[in-house]
Amino acid sequence: MVMNRKYLNHDHYTDVITFDYGEGDKISGDVFISVDQVRINAEYYGTGEADEMRRVMIHGVLHLLGYKDEQDDEKDRMREMENEALNLWQKG
């Protein structure tokens, strides 16, 4: 929760925090994942921990690609892209 308070001004846990350092067409950044929160999410959503970990990894990468999830329509689009990427991953 320390990172949430320090960098996001949140007083709650989150599964992934992304810091985007990219400039122009260069993709660069850090993605921090809370394994504990991923486990909680997996149980809550009734998914496997591995699938939930993949989802938050994809979510972090989408942020590095410039996608946001602050507005409802942005959240919906992010979820669609997460699902598309997960489907490709599972087919692979």
C-alpha positions in Angstrom: 0.0 0.0 0.0 3.0 2.3 0.4 3.4 2.7 -3.4 -0.3 3.4 -3.7 -0.1 6.2 -1.2 3.2 7.6 -2.4 2.6 7.6 -6.2 -1.2 7.3 -6.7 -2.6 9.0 -3.6 -4.8 5.9 -3.1 -5.6 4.4 0.3 -6.4 1.0 -1.1 -4.5 -2.0 -2.6 -4.1 -2.4 -6.3 -2.8 -5.3 -8.4 -0.6 -3.4 -10.8 1.1 0.0 -10.9 2.8 1.1 -14.1 5.4 3.9 -14.5 5.7 5.0 -18.1 9.1 6.5 -19.1 8.6 6.2 -22.8 9.3 9.1 -25.2 8.1 9.3 -28.7 7.8 5.8 -30.1 10.1 4.3 -27.5 8.4 2.0 -24.9 10.0 2.1 -21.5 8.8 1.8 -18.0 8.4 -0.2 -14.8 5.4 -2.5 -14.0 5.0 -3.4 -10.3 2.6 -6.3 -9.5 1.2 -7.2 -6.1 1.2 -11.0 -6.1 -0.9 -11.0 -3.0 -3.6 -8.9 -4.7 -3.4 -11.1 -7.8 -4.3 -14.1 -5.5 -7.2 -12.2 -4.0 -8.4 -11.1 -7.4 -8.2 -14.7 -8.7 -10.3 -16.0 -5.8 -12.8 -13.1 -6.1 -13.3 -13.5 -9.9 -13.1 -17.2 -9.9 -10.1 -17.4 -12.2 -6.8 -19.2 -11.9 -3.9 -17.3 -10.4 -1.8 -17.8 -13.5 -4.6 -16.3 -15.7 -5.0 -13.3 -13.3 -1.3 -12.7 -13.3 -1.3 -12.7 -17.1 -4.2 -10.2 -17.1 -2.4 -7.8 -14.8 0.8 -8.2 -16.8 -1.1 -7.4 -20.0 -2.8 -4.4 -18.2 0.6 -3.0 -17.3 1.9 -3.3 -20.8 -1.2 -1.7 -22.2 -0.4 1.3 -19.9 3.1 1.4 -21.3 1.5 1.5 -24.8 -0.4 4.6 -23.8 -3.8 3.3 -22.9 -5.6 4.8 -19.9 -8.3 3.4 -17.7 -9.6 6.4 -15.7 -13.0 6.8 -17.5 -15.6 4.0 -17.9 -15.2 3.8 -21.6 -11.4 3.5 -21.2 -11.8 0.8 -18.6 -14.1 -1.1 -21.0 -11.6 -0.8 -23.9 -8.8 -2.0 -21.6 -10.8 -5.0 -20.5 -11.5 -5.9 -24.2 -7.9 -5.6 -25.1 -6.9 -7.7 -22.0 -9.4 -10.4 -23.1 -8.1 -10.4 -26.7 -4.5 -10.8 -25.5 -5.4 -13.5 -23.0 -7.3 -15.4 -25.8 -4.2 -15.2 -28.0 -2.0 -16.4 -25.1 -4.2 -19.4 -24.5 -4.3 -20.3 -28.2 -0.5 -20.1 -28.4 
